[in-house]
Amino acid sequence: MKNRALSIRAKLMILFSLTILFPVLIIAYVLPAYYTKLITTETEKLTESTLVGLTSNIQYYLDELERVTTIPYNYNEVMYALKIRSAGIYKQSDSYTKYKADYALYNTLPGVLENMHKEILGTLLLPLDGSIFYKDSRSTLYKARTDYPYQEQDWYQEAVKANGKATFVGVHPQDYLDIDPVQSVFSVARLIRDMDSRKPIAVILSDADTVVIDRIVRQLISNDSVVVITDINGQLVYTSSDVPSETLKELSASSSAVNYRGEPYVQVSKTVPSSSWKVTSLIPQSRFTDKVRWMHTTGLIFASGGLILTLFLFLAYSRKLLTPFREMIQVMRHVQRGDMTKRVAIHGKDEVAELGSALNRMIRRLDDMVINEYLAKLKQQDAEMQALQSQIKPHFLYNTLSGFIGLNRRRDHDTLDRAIRSLSGLLRYILSSDTCITLAEEFEIIRKYADLQSMRFQDRLSFHFELDNALEGLRIPKLLLQPLVENSVVHGFEPCEHPCLIEVVASVQRLDGSLRAVIVVKDNGVGFEPTAIKNSDRVGMRNVDERLALFCKGTSDFNIQSAPGKGTAITITIDLHEEGLPNEHHCG
């Protein structure tokens, strides 16, 4: 058994054991995070139970305010006074009726309101005839303003919309009183309706001092927390400290954590049932992190030691470990570019050395396979191309010689003589060993062929050639277009009774975002049914299609459009590079 060094896996296990990776992670991150989460959860539960008491106390004062707004319903004389005032008949009433109404509003109702809770500052009663009655629990000197637009206030309109239900009004200035300075209060408003007709007769507003909320909050919430109370519309009702508008937006989004004055805070919320006010307590995140700060310090010490040790070991060992892999990458890049001469230098007997040896063996075998496959494919492709091209030559000669027979029968010996000399020059070019020529050379071949046919058929047959200068150097198989022109003459023109025009046009076009060479061979002869071409004797078109597919290998297209009596158009498209050169194809 051969001596073998430690495996890479064993070396990595030793390395990570030395760096005590898992203990560092547990001490530095997992335990502090766990205890922080535990303390946060417990604090949130405690704060939530505190908020239950806070919302209950707030609910108590709101209930008191709501009860004040129902007091007029408990006294028939008050309801009667409001009814005749709202109906507009107070001024036309007799003295006794006015006395009863005034006594109810100026004596009975204020006497009842004096016994309310001391935090209830006052009650404002607004009959619909525009009169104003106000009872202040602090001093009889405070009076409601007569020039105040009561009906334009939001709380007044909300009370009317509520149609008899209590409407809770957030903290607002008590600017409807003739008082200096103006105090901020929170209120409950209600629309008073006649018990018989159910028609509105007045709006009542009961005010409470915001000191009540502040006193409740200070008793139940710790000093480092911030309490925010918002109404059902998200508007601020109360805050124990100034809260920026950005923080209020985060509270409206109901996120679990908010940013308050640049520091993270955890929010815990409860809702006051009757008013749908949201009471939120913001707890500083530092309250939890300070308790586990020593864990973070200890973890940082262990983590720093582990990182230093890991860095030292990697610096000492990484050069020896990683150099062979870098060498393999460089060798593979050379192989990717087609250079099969590069090999990996083998050092040692571990898995890396075995991998390098296997890579060298693979490159050698790949080199042999590529060479053998390339040579075999090249020979096969050359044979196929030669076989297909050899079919063109006898077919072309047969059709041309048939034309000579026609000239001879007409005894047009001069034309026949010129045609034979033209044919000998054309055959010298066609029978050359080249199998691949430029598009310009192919056009020269078909022009000579066209001259032969023009001498044979005189004015009955004409040709038009057009070649884009950018395509003159495009390389194609020899005699790719000549069979198509010959088919147009033999099958499109000869059976036709009218003069014909054969056009050959080559241009550069952009189709479907790609640059392509488009070659069109078109005639206005008799045409044919394209579906019948498979069963016909038109060897030329089938041969061109096969040679084009072999030459271009998926980067070309051969399309035939024809109909009986409407002529034929054959279109060849070949993909080009963006710089105007053809894609690389094999051409022997």
N, C-alpha and C positions, 0 to 999 in steps of 0.2 A: 504493500500500500504506500502510495506517494505521500511525502510530507506535505502538509497543507497549512497555510497561514489561517488566521482567524477570518471568518466571513465578514462581509460588510454589515450584515444584520447584527452579528455579535459585537462589532465595534461600535455601532450606533447605540445598542443597548447599554454598553459600558459608558459611553459618552453621556447619555441622558441620565443614567444612574448617578454619575458624578455630579451633574448639575442640579440634582434633586428637583427636577422640573415640577413634578406633581405636588410635592409638599409646598413649594413656593407658590404655586397657583392657589392651593387651598388656603394657605395662611394669608396671602396677600390680597386675594379677591373674594373667594367663595364665602369664607366665614364672616368677614365684615359686611359683605352684601346681605348675607342671611340675617345677621343680627340687626342690621339697619332696617331691613324689611319687617322683621318681627316687631321692633320697637315702633316703627311707623304704624303698623296695623293696630297695635295695642293703643297707641295714642289716638288714632282715628276713632277707635271704638269708644274710648273715654270721652273724646270731644263730642262724638255723636250723642252720647247719653246726656252730656251737659247741654247740648243744643236742644234736647227734648224739653228740659226744664226751662230753657230760655224762651223757646217758642210757646210754651204753655203760659208763661207770665205775660208775654206780648199778646197772646190770644185773650188773656183775661181782660186786659185794658181795652182791647178792640171790642170785646163783648160788652164792656161797660159803655163804650161810646155808642155801640149799636143799640143798646137798651135806651140810651138817652134819646136817640132819634125816633123811638117808638112811643115816647111819653105822650105826645098829643092824642094818640089813639085811645089812651086810657081816660081821657076827660072829654065828655060830650060837649061841655060848654066851650072848650078850646076848639074842638072840631067845628062846632056851630059858628064860632067867630071867624075861623079861617074860611068856612064855606061862604058866608055872606060877603066877606071881603073879596074873595076870588071871583064871586059871581058878579061883583060890581054894584051890589045893592046896598052897601053899607051907608053910603052918603044919603040915600033916599029913605033910610029906615027912621023909625021914630026914636025919640030920646031914650026910651027904656031899652030898646033893642041895642042901640049903640052902647049904652051903659053896660049891658051884660057882655057884649063882645069885648069892650075895652077892659073890663074887669078880668075876664078870662085870660086875656093876652098880657096885661100889665101887672096882674096880681097872682092869679092862680098858677099860671105856668112858671113865672119866676120863683114863686115860693116852692114849687116842686123841685126845680133845678138847683136850689140852694143846698139841698140835701145830698147832692151827687158827690162822687169821690173827688178828693181835693186836687188830683192830677188832671181832672177835666176842667179846662180853663174857662170854657164858655160855650154857649149855644146860640147859633144864629138861625132865626126863623124868617123865611121870605115868602109871604103870601103872594099869589099871582097877580094881585092888584098893584104891586110895586112898593107896598109898605115894608118896613124893616123893623124887626124886633130882635134885640140882642140882650142876653143875660150873661154877665161876666162874673165868675166866682171869685175873682181876685179883688175887684173894686167896682162899685156902682158908677164910678166916674168914666169908665171906658164905654164908648158908644160906637155903633157901626156907622160907617160913612154913608151919607145919602147920595154922594156923587160917584159911587163906585159901580162899574159895569158888571153887576153880579151875573146876569144871564149870559155874558160872554165868556165866563170862566169855564175851564175844562171840567172842574168838579161839578159845576151846576149842570152842564150838558150831559155828563156821564150819569148823574143822578136821574135826570129826566129819561134817558135811554133805559136805565135799569128798571123803570116803571114800578117803583115801590120796593125794590130790593136794596139792601145796603150797598153803598159804594165806598170803598176804602181809598182814601186820598193820602199819598205820600207826603213827606216833609215839604212844607211850603210856607212862605211868609204870611203872617197874619195882617196883610196890608189893607184889609177891608175895615180895620178898626182905626179910630182916631187915637193912635198911641205912638209914643216915641220913647225908645227905639222900637222898631218892628220886631216881633219875636217869631221864631220858626216853630211850627206845630205840625202834628199829623192829625187827620180828621176822618170822620165817617159822615157821609151825606146820604140823604134818602128823600125820595119824592113822596109827599103826603097826599093820599087820595081820599075822596069822600067815601064813607063806608056804604052809602046807599047807591049813588050813581057811579062810583068808581072813577070819577073824574079827578084830575089833578087839582089840588087847591093850594099847595105850598111846597117849598123845599126847605129842609132842615139840615144844618151843618153843626156837628159837635166836634170841638177841638180838644186835643190833649197835649200836654207839655212833652217835648222830646227828651226832657230830663228823665222821664220815666224809663225810656229805652236805654239811655246811657247808664242809669243806675243799675238796671238789670244786668246789662252787659258787664259792667265793672265788677259785679259781685260773682259772676259765674265764669268769666273767661280770664285766663292769665294775661299778664302785661305784654308778653312778647307776641301774642296773637292779635290778629286784626279781624274785627267783625264787620261784615258788610250786609246790609239788608236792602233788597231790591223788590220792587213791586212786580205785578204780573207781566208788565211790559218791559221789564229789565231796567226801569228807571231807579236811580238811587233814592232810597228812603232814609237810610242812616248808615254812617260809618264811624267806627271808633277812632280812625286815623285817616288822614288824607289819602285817597286812592286814585292813582292816575287813570286816565280814560283807557289806556292800553290794557291795564289790569281788569277793568270792568268788562272790556270786550272778551277777554279770556274767560271771565266768569260766565258770560252769556253763552260761550261755546261749550260750557260744561266739561272742560278738560280737567283731568285729575290733578294736574300741577299747573301753577301759574307763576308768572314772574312779577315780583313786587319790589320796586326800587332796586332792580338789578340782581336780586337774590331769588332763588327758587322757594316757593311756598306750596304746601299741600293744602287743598281745600276740602272741607267737610260741610255738607249743606243739609238743611231741613226746611220744610215748607210749613208756614202758618196756615192751618186748614181753611179758616173762614175767608181770609183776605188773599190767599195764594201768594203772600209775601215769601220770598226766599231768604232765609237766614244762613249766611255762609261764614265759617270760621277759617281764616288763613293761618296755618301753622308753619313757622319757618323750618325749612329742611335742616338747618344747622342744629336744631334741637336734637335731631336723631344722629347726625353725623358726629357731633362732638362726643357722644357717648361711646362711640366705637373708634375714636381717633387713634387710640393706642394700638388697636389691631392693625390699622393701616400703617402705623409707624413700624411695628414689628415686621409686618409683611414686606414693607419697602426695604428694610435691612436685609431680609432673606433674599428678596428678589434681586437686589443689587449684587449681593455676594454670588448668587447663582449666575447672573448675567456676566460678571467678571470672569468667573471660572469657565463658563461656556465660551466666552470670547477667547480666552487663553488657549483652551483645548482646540478650538476650531482653527485658530491661527497656526497652531503647531502641527495640525494634521490635515487641514483642508487642501494644502498644496499637493501633498502626496495622493490624496483621495480623488481630487477633481481633475488633475492634469490628464489622466488617461481618457476621461470622458470628453474633455475639450478636444483632445487629439482625434477621438472617434467622430466627433461632430464635424471637424474640419475635413476628415477623409470622406464622410458622407456628402458634404457639400461639393467636393471634387467629383464624386460619383454622380451626383445629381446633374452636374454640368457636362457629364459624359466622359470625364477623365477616369479611366479604369486602372491607371498605373499606380495610384496611391495606396499605401498599406499602413496599418496600425502597428506601431512599435510595441512589442510585448515585453512587460516587466513583471516578474513575480509569478505566483501560481494561484492567486485567489480568483474569485468570480469575475473580477474586472479583466484579468488576463484571459480567462476562458472566453469572455464576451468578445475581446479583441481578436482572438484566434478565429472564433466563429464568424466575425465580420469579415476578416481577410478571406476565409474560405468562400463566403457568400459572394464577395466581390469577384473572385477568380471565376467561380461558376457562372455568375451573371455575365461577366465579360465574354466567356465562351458561348453562352446561350445567345447573347445579343449578336455576336458576330455571325454565328451559324444561321440564326433566324433571319438576319438582315440579308445575308447572301442568298439564302433560299428564296426569300420573298422577292428579292431583286430579280433573280433569274426567272421566277414564275411570272412576275409582272412584265418583264421584257418579252417573254415568250407569248403571253396573251396579247400584248400590244402589237407584236409583229404579226401574229396570226390574224388579228382583226384588220390590221392595215393591209395585209396581203390580199384580203378579200376585195379591197377597193380597186386595186390596179387592173385585174382582168375585167371587172365590171365596167370600169371607166373606158378601157380600150374597146370593149364590145360595143358600147353605145356610140363611141366616137367613130369607129369603123363603119358602123351602120349608117352614120351620117355621110361618110365618104361614098358609100354605095349609092345613096340618093343623089349626090352630086354627079356621080359618074353616069347614072341613068339619065340625068338631065343634059348630059354631055357638056357640063360646065367645067371644062378641063382647066381653065385658068384659075378659077376659084379652088378647084380640087388640088391643083399644084401648090397654091399658097397655103391651103389647109394642111397638106401633108408636111410642108416645111415647118409650119407652126407646130404641128403635132410632134415632130422630131425634137424640136427645142423644148417643148413641154415635157416629153417623156424623159429627156435627159435630166431634167430637174426632178421629176416625180420619182424616177427609179434610183435616185441617190440613196445612200445608206442612212441619211438623217431620218429620225422618226419624230423629232420635235422641232418645230419652227416657230417664228414669231407670227403674230397676227398680220403684220404688214406683208410678210412673205406669202402667207396664205391668200391674202387679197390679190397678190400678183399672179398666183396660180389661177384663181378663178377668173381674173381678167383675161388671161390667155385662153382659158376655156371658153369664155364668153366671145372672144374674137372668132374662135373656131365655129361656134354656133351661129354667130351673126353672118359669117360668110355662107353658111349653109341655108339659113332661113331668110336672109335679106331683111326687108323692112317689117316682116311679120313679128319679129322678136327684137326687143330692146332691153338693155340692162342699165341699172343705176347703182353705183357704189359710193359709200360714204363711211370713212374711218376716222374716228376721233384720234387726234395726235397723241393723247395720253395713253392710248392702247396699242400703239405700234410695236412696243417691245413685249407685249403680253405673249407668253409662250404657250402654245397649244399643240396637240398631235397633228402631224402633217395630214393633209387631205381630210380635215374635220368639216370644212364648210363646202368643199367642192362636190361631195355626193349630194348635199342638200340642193345646190344649184342645179345639179344634173337631174335630180328628181323633178324639180320644177319644170325643166325643159321637157323631159320624157313623159311625165305623167300629168303635168299641169298644162303645158303649152301645146304639145303635138296633137292631143285629141281635140283641142279648142279650135273653133272656127273664126275667132276674131284675133287681131293682133294682141300680143301680150307684153307686159312689163315685169321684169324680175328685178327686185331690189335687195341689196345686201347692205345693212346699216349696222355699225358697231359704235356704241357710245358708253359713257360712264354715267351711272345714275345711282342715287341713294334710295334704296328700298328697305323699308322697315328698319331704318336707322343704320344700315350697313352700306358700305360703298361696294358697288358691283359693276362688272362689265356686262352689258346687255347687247347681244348680237341677234339681229332679226333677218331671216331670209324669207322674203314675201313675194308672192306672185298673184296675178289676177286671172289665173287659168280656170280649169273646169272644177277644181276642188274634189273632195272626197269625204267620206264619213270616217272620222278619226277612230271610231270603235272597230272598224274593219281592218285596221292596219296590221293587227297581229296575224291575220290570215292571208295577208297580201304578199306579193313578191317584192316589196320595196326593201331590198336588202340594205340600201344606202342609209335610210333613216334609222333602222334598227342597229346598224353597225356604228353610226355616229353616237347614238344613245349609249351603247355599251362602252365605246372607247372613252366617252366623256365621263361616265361613271367610274371607270378604271383610273382615269387620269386625275380626276379631281377629288374622288373619295368623299362624297358628302358635302362638298362646298359648291356644287353646281346644280343647275336645274335645266331640264329639256322639256319644252312644252310645245304641243302642236294644236293649232286652231285652224279648222277647215270645215267647209260645208259644200255640198254639191252645188256648182254654179257660182260660187262666191270666192273662189280662190283659196290659197293656203298661206298661213303665216307660222313659221317655226321660230321659237325664241329660245336662245341659250343664255343663261345667266351664270356668271362665275364670280365668286367672292374675291374682293381685292383688299389689300392692306390700305390703311388710311392715307399712306403717303403715295398711293396710286399704283403700287406694284402688286402683281398677283400673288396669291398665297402660294407657298412652296409645294410643288407637286413633283413626283418622280417622272422623269422623261428620259428614256434611255438614249 
